[in-house]
Amino acid sequence: MIWEEIEEKDKRVVEASEWIPIGSYKTALEERAGVYIFTDDDLDVKYIGKAGAGRMVKELKYLMTYEVYSAINRKKDKGATQVKALYTNSDANALEYEGELIKKYDPPNNGVNLLKS
C-alpha cells in the first residue's frame, strides 16, 4: 500500500523527517521517540517500526545498536530504499501510532521472519 502524507498530520506526530535513503539514516535521524517507515521509491510501505526516546539512532562504543539498524539487520528493509521518521512526544504515542499504521498498511515485512528467507 502506498504511503499517504496525511499520516504525518496525526495529532501524535510533532515532527516528520524528510525521506532519507536507507544508507544515510545514521546521520539523518534524531534521538527521539517515534515511528519509522521503510518504503520503496514509489512509497510502497515495506515495514513500520517504532523507537523509544533516545533509541531511534544510538551509538554504543564501536557498534551502532539502535532500532532502525536492528530492523535493517533483521532484513525488515527488504525492498525498501528509504526511511522516514514520524517523531512523537512520547514512547506511548509511538507504540499506539505504530500499531494503527501497521493495521492500516499491512506492510509485507512486519511480522515476518525474513532471516529465514
C-alpha positions in Angstrom: 0.0 0.0 0.0 1.2 3.5 -0.9 2.2 5.8 2.0 -0.3 8.7 2.5 1.2 12.0 3.5 -1.9 12.7 5.7 -0.4 10.3 8.3 2.2 12.9 9.1 -0.6 15.3 10.2 -1.7 13.0 13.0 -2.0 14.7 16.4 0.6 12.4 17.9 3.2 13.5 15.3 5.2 16.5 16.4 7.6 16.5 13.5 8.4 14.4 10.5 11.8 13.9 8.8 12.2 14.0 5.1 12.5 10.7 3.2 16.1 9.5 3.8 18.0 7.0 1.7 18.4 3.8 3.8 22.2 4.2 3.7 22.1 7.7 5.2 19.8 7.1 8.2 22.7 7.1 10.8 23.4 10.8 10.4 19.9 12.0 9.5 17.6 10.6 12.1 17.3 12.1 15.6 17.3 10.5 19.1 13.6 10.9 19.7 10.6 8.7 20.2 8.7 8.0 17.1 7.6 5.7 14.3 9.7 4.9 11.2 8.5 3.8 7.8 10.5 1.9 5.2 9.3 2.3 1.6 10.5 1.8 -1.9 10.9 4.7 -4.4 7.2 4.6 -5.2 6.3 5.0 -1.5 5.0 1.4 -1.2 5.3 0.7 2.5 7.6 -2.3 3.3 7.9 -2.0 7.1 6.7 0.1 10.0 8.6 0.2 13.3 8.8 2.3 16.5 11.6 3.6 18.7 11.5 4.9 22.2 13.2 8.2 23.2 16.9 8.0 22.6 16.7 4.8 20.6 16.0 5.9 17.1 19.7 6.1 16.5 22.1 5.2 19.3 25.8 4.5 19.2 27.3 2.2 21.7 31.1 2.0 21.6 32.1 0.9 18.0 28.8 -0.8 17.2 25.7 1.0 16.2 22.8 -0.6 18.1 19.5 1.2 17.5 16.0 0.4 16.3 16.5 1.3 12.6 19.8 -0.7 12.5 18.1 -3.6 14.2 15.3 -3.6 11.7 17.8 -3.5 8.8 19.9 -6.2 10.4 16.7 -8.4 10.6 16.1 -7.7 6.8 12.9 -5.7 7.5 14.1 -3.3 4.9 13.7 -5.9 2.1 12.5 -4.0 -1.0 12.9 -0.6 0.7 15.1 2.2 -0.5 14.2 5.0 2.0 13.1 5.7 5.5 11.0 8.4 7.2 10.7 9.2 10.9 7.5 10.5 12.5 8.6 11.9 15.8 6.2 11.8 18.7 6.3 13.4 22.1 6.2 10.0 24.0 7.0 6.3 23.8 3.4 5.6 24.4 2.3 7.6 21.4 4.9 5.9 19.2 3.6 2.5 20.3 0.0 3.4 19.7 0.6 5.0 16.3 2.8 2.2 15.1 0.0 -0.3 15.8 -2.6 1.8 13.9 -0.3 2.2 10.9 0.6 -1.5 10.7 -3.1 -2.4 10.8 -3.8 0.1 8.0 -0.9 -0.6 5.7 -0.2 -4.3 6.5 3.4 -4.0 5.4 4.9 -7.2 4.0 8.0 -7.1 6.2 6.1 -6.7 9.5 5.5 -9.9 11.4 7.6 -12.0 9.0 10.9 -13.6 9.9 12.9 -12.5 6.9 16.2 -14.1 8.3 14.8 -17.5 7.2 14.2 -16.3 3.6 
